[in-house]
Amino acid sequence: AAEPFIARQPQSVSVMGGDAAQFDAIVVGATPMRYQWTFNGTNLPGATNATLYIGFVEPWQQGSYQLIASNSYGVAASVPVYLTVGVNDLALSLNATNLAWVTGGTQPWFAQSIRSRDGLAAQSGPIDDSISETEESLLQTRVHGPGILTFWWRVDSELDADFLEFYIDNEMQAAISGQTDWQQRRYVIGAGTHDLTWRYVKDLGGAMGFDAGWVDEVVFVTASAPRSLGWSNGVFRMQVPTVTGINYALEYRNSLSTGTWVSLPAIAGDGTVKILSDANATNRFRFYRLKIY
């Protein structure tokens, strides 16, 4: 027949967070054939082949998938199939089951209860610095900004030789070495997809202390986009959904080509919607942006 026919139906898949998943179907019928995969009934952008491949599965991607095939003679829909995303011990130990966690390097990170803030934490794997110049243990996840990231970490290592490091998109943000207690870190994550990496790394030399790093209580809160309320009677207002513990400041410039950003007094977020304003907006063509820290 010329109309599309699903000759082989896709099958449901179960994977762990951070693994890859793939749905395959075979469709016969007159060409050209058009394909569109849906996720929970909504078209997936760019998913326009008979095979759907997801290279890094995240918990939010759990749900129902279906292939719609069409040509000039008609439309055919596959049976709905389900992607199940499992939660590994690392996610539980980090209090972050909403994120997909992977580990690698010389030795993997693992969940343990000896050193933690709440009974469980992730610890870097045991690595031997006598093997090569640099041995490492990697812990990684992915987030979608904008949002606020907080986590706790500590290290017990040879001072200024072995380090626990933190990276956003392969750019180091911080490093600790020696014998430390638990410390909290907080970062503002910009819009888009970002890879986060914790790296315990050793040099070619000796070892001291427990020779490991730990991470616990990772929290990523998505920040809702602010909304301009416009200019009226010399006052500009912006509506901002806030997150507790984060500061927000309205900044302005009269020109994008000259001058610098001027910051107005900041407010502390408390989980409610706030209104930030410029009461001296004498130039209604000012440019505004929101600073969060």
C-alpha positions as CSV (number, residue, x, y, z in Angstrom):
1,A,0.0,0.0,0.0
2,A,1.1,3.6,-0.7
3,E,0.0,4.9,2.7
4,P,2.4,4.6,5.7
5,F,2.4,1.4,7.6
6,I,4.4,0.7,10.8
7,A,6.1,-2.6,9.8
8,R,8.0,-2.8,13.1
9,Q,6.8,-1.1,16.2
10,P,9.2,0.6,18.6
11,Q,9.7,-1.0,22.0
12,S,9.7,0.5,25.5
13,V,13.1,1.1,27.1
14,S,14.4,1.3,30.7
15,V,17.7,3.0,31.4
16,M,19.6,4.6,34.2
17,G,19.9,8.4,34.3
18,G,22.9,9.5,32.2
19,D,22.8,6.5,29.9
20,A,21.7,6.5,26.3
21,A,18.3,5.4,25.0
22,Q,17.1,4.6,21.5
23,F,13.7,3.9,19.9
24,D,13.6,2.3,16.5
25,A,10.7,1.7,14.0
26,I,10.4,0.5,10.4
27,V,7.9,2.3,8.3
28,V,6.9,1.2,4.7
29,G,5.0,3.2,2.1
30,A,5.4,5.7,-0.7
31,T,8.2,8.2,-0.5
32,P,9.0,10.8,0.5
33,M,8.1,9.8,4.1
34,R,8.0,12.3,6.9
35,Y,8.6,11.3,10.6
36,Q,7.8,13.1,13.8
37,W,8.4,11.7,17.3
38,T,6.2,13.0,20.2
39,F,6.9,13.1,23.9
40,N,3.8,13.0,26.1
41,G,1.7,14.1,23.1
42,T,4.0,17.1,22.1
43,N,6.2,17.2,19.1
44,L,9.9,16.8,19.8
45,P,11.9,19.4,18.0
46,G,14.4,17.8,15.5
47,A,13.1,14.3,16.1
48,T,12.3,13.7,12.5
49,N,13.8,10.3,11.7
50,A,12.5,6.7,12.1
51,T,15.0,6.3,14.9
52,L,15.0,8.5,18.1
53,Y,18.3,8.5,19.9
54,I,18.8,10.3,23.3
55,G,22.5,10.4,24.2
56,F,22.2,11.5,27.8
57,V,18.9,10.6,29.4
58,E,17.7,12.8,32.2
59,P,14.9,12.1,34.7
60,W,12.5,14.7,33.1
61,Q,12.6,12.7,29.9
62,Q,10.7,9.8,31.4
63,G,7.4,9.4,29.7
64,S,5.5,8.3,26.6
65,Y,7.0,8.4,23.1
66,Q,5.2,7.9,19.8
67,L,6.2,8.0,16.1
68,I,4.0,9.7,13.6
69,A,4.7,8.8,9.9
70,S,3.1,10.6,7.0
71,N,3.3,10.9,3.3
72,S,1.0,12.2,0.5
73,Y,-1.3,9.2,1.0
74,G,-2.0,9.3,4.7
75,V,-0.7,9.1,8.3
76,A,0.2,6.2,10.6
77,A,1.0,6.3,14.3
78,S,3.1,3.8,16.2
79,V,2.0,2.3,19.5
80,P,2.9,4.6,22.4
81,V,6.1,3.3,24.1
82,Y,7.5,4.3,27.5
83,L,11.0,5.5,28.6
84,T,11.6,4.6,32.2
85,V,14.6,6.4,33.9
86,G,16.1,4.7,36.9
87,V,17.7,6.4,39.8
88,N,21.2,5.2,40.8
89,D,22.9,5.3,44.3
90,L,24.9,8.4,43.4
91,A,21.7,10.4,42.9
92,L,20.3,9.2,46.2
93,S,23.5,10.0,48.1
94,L,23.6,13.5,46.6
95,N,19.9,14.3,47.4
96,A,19.5,15.0,43.7
97,T,17.3,12.4,42.1
98,N,16.0,15.0,39.7
99,L,19.3,15.0,37.9
100,A,21.1,12.4,35.9
101,W,24.5,11.4,37.4
102,V,27.5,9.7,35.7
103,T,31.0,8.9,36.9
104,G,34.3,8.1,35.3
105,G,38.0,8.8,35.2
106,T,40.5,6.4,36.7
107,Q,38.0,5.3,39.4
108,P,34.3,6.0,39.7
109,W,32.7,8.0,42.5
110,F,30.4,5.9,44.9
111,A,27.8,6.4,47.6
112,Q,29.0,5.9,51.2
113,S,27.9,6.8,54.7
114,I,31.2,7.3,56.6
115,R,31.4,11.0,55.8
116,S,28.3,12.9,54.9
117,R,26.0,15.7,56.1
118,D,22.8,13.7,56.2
119,G,23.7,10.0,56.3
120,L,24.8,9.6,52.7
121,A,27.3,11.4,50.4
122,A,29.2,10.7,47.2
123,Q,33.0,10.0,47.5
124,S,35.7,10.0,44.9
125,G,37.1,6.7,43.9
126,P,40.5,5.4,45.2
127,I,43.2,6.4,42.7
128,D,46.9,5.5,42.6
129,D,49.2,8.4,41.8
130,S,52.1,6.1,41.2
131,I,50.7,4.9,37.9
132,S,50.9,8.1,35.8
133,E,51.4,11.9,36.1
134,T,47.7,12.7,36.7
135,E,45.0,10.3,38.1
136,E,41.4,11.5,38.4
137,S,37.9,10.5,39.6
138,L,35.0,12.4,37.9
139,L,31.4,13.0,39.0
140,Q,29.2,14.7,36.4
141,T,25.6,15.9,35.7
142,R,23.8,18.3,33.4
143,V,21.4,21.2,34.2
144,H,19.2,23.5,32.2
145,G,19.4,27.1,33.2
146,P,18.8,29.7,34.2
147,G,18.9,28.6,37.8
148,I,20.7,28.5,41.1
149,L,23.1,25.6,42.1
150,T,24.1,24.9,45.6
151,F,26.2,22.0,47.0
152,W,28.4,21.0,49.9
153,W,31.9,19.5,49.5
154,R,34.9,18.6,51.5
155,V,38.4,17.1,50.9
156,D,41.0,15.2,52.8
157,S,44.2,15.2,50.7
158,E,47.8,16.2,50.4
159,L,47.8,20.0,50.6
160,D,48.5,21.9,47.3
161,A,49.1,18.6,45.5
162,D,45.8,16.7,45.4
163,F,42.6,18.7,44.7
164,L,38.9,18.5,44.6
165,E,37.8,20.8,41.7
166,F,34.5,22.0,40.4
167,Y,33.8,22.9,36.7
168,I,31.0,24.4,34.7
169,D,31.3,23.5,31.0
170,N,34.9,22.5,31.4
171,E,35.9,25.9,33.1
172,M,37.2,25.5,36.7
173,Q,35.1,27.5,39.2
174,A,36.8,26.4,42.5
175,A,39.2,24.0,44.0
176,I,40.0,22.8,47.6
177,S,43.0,20.9,49.0
178,G,44.3,19.7,52.3
179,Q,42.0,18.8,55.2
180,T,38.7,20.8,55.1
181,D,35.4,20.6,56.8
182,W,32.1,20.7,54.8
183,Q,31.8,23.9,52.8
184,Q,28.8,25.2,50.8
185,R,29.1,26.6,47.3
186,R,26.5,28.5,45.3
187,Y,26.5,29.4,41.6
188,V,24.2,31.3,39.3
189,I,23.8,29.2,36.2
190,G,22.9,31.0,33.0
191,A,20.3,30.1,30.4
192,G,20.9,27.0,28.3
193,T,22.3,23.5,28.9
194,H,25.4,23.2,31.1
195,D,27.6,20.3,32.2
196,L,28.8,20.2,35.8
197,T,31.9,18.2,36.9
198,W,33.5,17.5,40.2
199,R,37.0,16.2,39.8
200,Y,39.3,14.7,42.4
201,V,42.8,14.8,40.9
202,K,46.2,13.6,42.2
203,D,49.7,14.5,41.1
204,L,52.6,12.1,40.8
205,G,53.7,11.8,44.4
206,G,52.6,10.8,47.8
207,A,49.2,10.8,49.6
208,M,48.0,12.2,52.9
209,G,44.8,11.8,55.0
210,F,41.9,10.0,53.6
211,D,43.0,10.9,50.0
212,A,39.5,11.6,48.7
213,G,36.8,14.2,48.1
214,W,33.1,14.2,49.0
215,V,30.0,16.0,47.6
216,D,26.6,16.1,49.3
217,E,23.2,17.9,49.1
218,V,23.3,19.1,45.5
219,V,20.3,21.4,44.8
220,F,19.5,23.0,41.5
221,V,16.5,25.4,41.4
222,T,15.3,26.6,38.0
223,A,14.9,30.4,38.0
224,S,11.7,31.6,36.3
225,A,12.2,34.4,33.8
226,P,11.4,38.0,34.9
227,R,8.7,39.9,33.1
228,S,8.9,43.6,32.2
229,L,5.9,45.6,33.4
230,G,6.9,48.5,31.3
231,W,7.5,52.3,31.8
232,S,4.9,54.6,33.2
233,N,5.2,58.2,34.6
234,G,8.9,58.0,34.9
235,V,9.0,54.6,36.6
236,F,10.2,51.3,35.1
237,R,9.0,48.1,36.8
238,M,10.1,44.5,36.4
239,Q,8.3,41.5,38.0
240,V,10.7,38.8,39.3
241,P,9.9,35.4,40.7
242,T,12.5,35.0,43.5
243,V,14.4,32.1,45.1
244,T,15.1,32.1,48.8
245,G,18.8,33.1,49.6
246,I,19.4,34.8,46.2
247,N,19.8,38.5,45.7
248,Y,18.3,40.4,42.8
249,A,19.3,43.8,41.4
250,L,17.9,45.8,38.5
251,E,20.6,47.4,36.3
252,Y,20.3,49.9,33.5
253,R,22.2,51.6,30.8
254,N,21.2,54.6,28.6
255,S,23.1,53.2,25.7
256,L,24.5,49.8,24.7
257,S,27.4,51.3,22.9
258,T,28.6,53.7,25.6
259,G,28.7,53.9,29.4
260,T,28.5,51.1,32.0
261,W,25.7,49.2,33.7
262,V,24.3,51.0,36.8
263,S,23.1,48.8,39.6
264,L,20.0,49.8,41.7
265,P,19.6,48.6,45.3
266,A,19.2,44.8,45.5
267,I,16.5,42.8,47.3
268,A,16.7,39.4,48.9
269,G,14.7,36.6,47.4
270,D,12.2,34.8,49.7
271,G,10.4,32.5,47.2
272,T,7.7,35.1,46.3
273,V,7.2,37.4,43.3
274,K,8.9,40.8,43.8
275,I,8.7,44.0,41.8
276,L,12.0,45.8,41.1
277,S,11.7,49.4,39.9
278,D,13.7,52.3,38.6
279,A,11.9,55.4,40.1
280,N,14.1,57.8,38.1
281,A,13.6,56.4,34.6
282,T,13.6,59.8,33.0
283,N,14.8,58.2,29.8
284,R,12.1,55.8,28.7
285,F,14.5,54.3,26.2
286,R,16.9,52.9,28.9
287,F,18.1,49.3,28.6
288,Y,17.6,47.1,31.6
289,R,18.9,43.7,32.8
290,L,18.5,41.6,36.0
291,K,21.5,40.7,38.1
292,I,21.2,37.7,40.4
293,Y,23.9,36.6,42.9
